[in-house]
Amino acid sequence: MVDVVGVGLNATDTIITLPHFPEFDTKVEFADARVMLGGQVATAMMACRAWGLRARYVGTLGDDEAARLHTEAFAKAEVAAQFLTVPDCLSQQAYILVDSRSGERTIIWRRDPRLTLRADQLQREWVIRARALHVDGHDPAAAAQAARWAREAGIPVTADVDNVYPGLPDLLRVTDYLLASRGLPERLTGEADLLRSLPRLAAEYGCQAVGATLGSGGVIAWDGETFHYSPAFAVNTVDTTGAGDIFHGAFLYALLAGWPLPKALDFSCAAAALNCTALGARGGIRPVAEIEHLMRTGSRHPAVYDAGALAAARRSAGSR
């Protein structure tokens, strides 16, 4: 039995720090390059474990050196890992270019199609022996199967989705908390305004809450009755890699702690911000006490939504 189980991606990141992002047809000397571990769901599980939760990770690996690194990292952290190994295959790789002036990053990645996690590779016990399930949308058939098992067992499902994949609607119909990248709601609904698209998604798929992360803009979420907005915390940004992954791990922590949605979003924003103060997807995972300190004392980026706009949007959503 564990507290959280994650079904989804892992990645091996080569972080390349640059003095500035290169223009086309130029040469730039890099300041630093190092191999670090990441991946949406894998990183969220590692964060949950760092905060004291018992965690299980389910995902695919190749049979390369990267697989050894992931296996050793999960073992050291005492995360129960169910790896499905693909012979003669490279694990997912990413090269991440980090602009040292802003900390913003650009990701170049590759995932061999043979790494696709299939629904028939999952075991029901991996999922139902947990208090919460976290998935991404990269292998939606497997994620949807895991989510259906969780739904049948009364286990809440959170999803970190950044793009529209074949079969994604089947996953969303069994997702309780969809916290997506900012562009996904428009791609699913055709509506650019999040204050209109989020209620539409919640109604269509029956989610308890639907939200969008906005980078330095924070996060906006709709719970079926009202909007909740949390501006991002202002920190000395070194690298934004993994900020969203840590956000989702923090949301899982808050969900299992029974916190109300506004506090959960604030905690998740604070955890994500602190992770940006160090290099790599998992470089800035901070203790819960430090995250809560930032929540109490930290400054925020300027808000992109004001109370009046949110109230008007709530009334509009309620009238539809």
N, C-alpha and C positions, 0 to 999 in steps of 0.2 A: 504494500500500500504506500502511495506517495501523495503529496499535496497537489502537484501539478504534473501534467504530461504534455509534451509538445510533439506534434507530428509535422515535420516540414524540413526546411533547408538547413544545411550547414555549408560553410565555405572556408577556403584557405585564402586569406587576403595578403597580397604583397602591397604594403603601404609605401608609396613613393612621395616624399615631401619635396615640394618645389618652391622656389622663391616667388614664383608667380605662374599662373596657368599659361602654357605655351600657345603662341599664335601659330597658325598654319604655316608650314614650311620654314620653321625656325628651329634652333637648338637651344636647349635649356639644361644647365647643369643641376642635377638634383642634390638636395642637401642630405637626404637620408633615405634608406630603403630597408625594410625589414618584413619578415613573414610573420603574420599574426592570424589568429583564428576568428571566424565570424559566422555569419549566416543568420537569417531572421529568427527562426525558432530555436536553433541551437544557442544563440546568444541570450535569448529571453530565458531559457531554462538555466543557463549558467548564472544569470543575474538572480533569479529566484532562489537558487541554491546559496548564493552569497548572502542573501538576506534571511537564511535560516529555514527555507522551505525544502521539503524533500521533493526531488524532481526526477522525472524520467524523460529521456529524449528518444524519439523514433525517427530514423532517417536512413538514407543510403550513402554509401561510400564506395570509392574505387578500391583498388588493391595497391595503392602507391604510398609514398612517404607521408603524404598528407593524411591518409587514413590512420597511420600510426600516431601522428600528432593529435588528431581528434580523440582517438581512443585513450591516449595517455592523459589528455587534459580532462576528459570526463571522469576517468578513474581517479585522478588526483582530487578533483572537486567532489567526489562521491555522488555523482549524478548517475543514476541507473540508465545505461544506454543500450538500446536495442538497434544495433547497426545491421543493415542488410547490405552485404558486400557484393559488388559487381566485379567479376574477374576481368583482367586485361582492360581495365578502364581507369581513367584519371578521375579523382574526386573533383567536385566543383571548385573552380579557381576564379579569383578576381584580382585585378590590378587596380589600385585605388590611388588616383592622383590628388594630392592634398595641397591646396594653395595655402602656404604658410602665413600669408597676410590676413586671410579671413577665416581659415579653417574649413572652408567649403571644399567638397570633394566631388570628383567625377569617377564613376566606376566603369571599368571595362571587364566583362565577365564572360565565362563560358561554362556551360553545363552539358555534358554528354547526354543525349537522349536516353541512353541506357540506364541513367541514374533515376529515371522516373519511378516514383514509388507507386506501386499498384495496390488497389484495394485488397486483392487476395493475398498480399504479403503481410497484412496486418493481423494481429491477434486481439480478440475482444478484451482479454484480460489486461492487456497493456493499457487500455483506455479506461475501463470501468473501475480499476483499482486506483483511482485518483479522485481528487475533489474538484478539479477543473481541468479542462482541455484547451490547449492553444494550438492553432493551425495557421498556415499561410495558404495562399491560393495557387501555388505553383503546380501541385499535383492534386487538382480538385476532386478527382474521383476517390482517391485514398482519404483525403481530408474529409470529404462528405461522409464516407463510411464510418470513419472514427467519430464524427460529430453525431451521426444517427445513433451509434451505440451510446454515446454520452447522453444524448437527449432521452433515450429510453431509460437510462439509469438515473436521470435527474441531475446530471452533472452539467454545470454551465460551460458554454463554449465561447471562447474569444477568437477573433480572426484578425490577422494582419494581412491585408490584401492591397497590392500596389498596382495591379493591372487586371484586365479582363481576360480570363482564360476559358477555353472550352469546358463546359460543365460547371462553371462558377455558380450559376443560379441554384443548382442542387445543393451546393455547400451553404449558400447564404440562407436558404430556407431552414436550415438546422443550426444557424448561428444566433447566439444570444446577444453578443456584443461585437459589432463590426466597427473597428477603428481603422479606417483606411487612409491611404495617401490622399492628398488634397484633390488630385485629378480624377480619382476613381468614380465618385458620385456623378460627375458630369458624363463620363464615358458610359455609365450604366443607364442614366436617365435622359441624357441630352440637355439637362438643365445646368447652366453654369453657376447659378446662385446657390451656394450651400444651404442657405436658409430655406430654400424651396426643395432642393434635391434630397437633403437628409430626411425630412419627414416622409417624402415620397418613398425612399428606400425602406424606411422602417415599416411603413404600411404595407408595402408590396411583399416583404419577406418575413414580417412578423418578429423582427429583432426587438429586444428590450431597449437597446440603445444603439444609435448609429452616429459615428463621428468621423471627423477628418483631421489629421494632423497637418499643421501649417508651417512647420519649420520654425523660424524666428517669430512667426505670428501666433504660436501656441497651438491650441486645439479647440474645436467647436463640436458639441455633441447635442443630440436630440433624444430625449427619453420617452417620447410619446405624448408628453404633456408640456414640456418646456425646453428651452435651449440652455445649455451650460457652456460657458466660455472661460477658458483659462489662458491668459497671456503667457508667453514664454518667459523664463527667467534669464536675466542678462548675466553672462559669465565671460571669462577670458577664454574664448574659443580657440582650441588647438586643432581639433579634427571633429567633424560632424558625423563621421562613419559610425554606424551602429546606434545613433540617437533614437531612431524609431524602434529598433529592437529592444533597447533598454526601456523605452516608454511602455512597450507592451508587457515586458516582464514586470514592471512596476505596477501596471494596471492589474495584472493577475494577483500580485501581492495585496493590493488594496481591496480587490474583490473578495479574496478569501478572509481578509480582516473584517469584512462587513462594513466598510466605510461607505458613506453616501457618495454619489457620483461626483459632485463638485470637489470633494476632498481627494477622491481617487485621481481625478484629472490633474489637480495641483501637484499631488505626489509624483505622478508620472512625468509631468513637465519638469519638475525639479530633478528627478533622477536622470532624465535624458540630458538636461543642461549640464549636470556635473560630469556625465560621461564625455561630453564634448571638451572637457578641460584636459584630456589626455589623448594620446595617439591610439588608434585602433578601435574596433567594435566593442571590445570589452575592457579597454584600458582605464576607463574612469568610473567603474562600478564602485560607488561609495556606500558606506554603512548607512543603515536606515536613520540613525541619529543625525548624521550629517545632511541627509536629504531633508529631514524635517526641520533642521536648523535653517536651511536655505528657504524653505517654505515660509518660515516665520520672519526672516530678516532680509531675504534677497530682494533686489530690485527687478523690475520687469521691463521687457521690451514694450514699446507703445502698443496699446490694444488696437486690433483691427475691427472689433465690433464693440459698439457701445450698448448700454442697457436699453436705451430707447429703441434701437433697431431690433434688438432681440425680442423685446416685448411686442413690438408690432408684428414681427415674423411669427411669434407664438400665436397671436390672435388670428393671423392669416391662416396658419396651418390648422388651427382648431376649427376654422370655418369651412375648410374644404372637405 
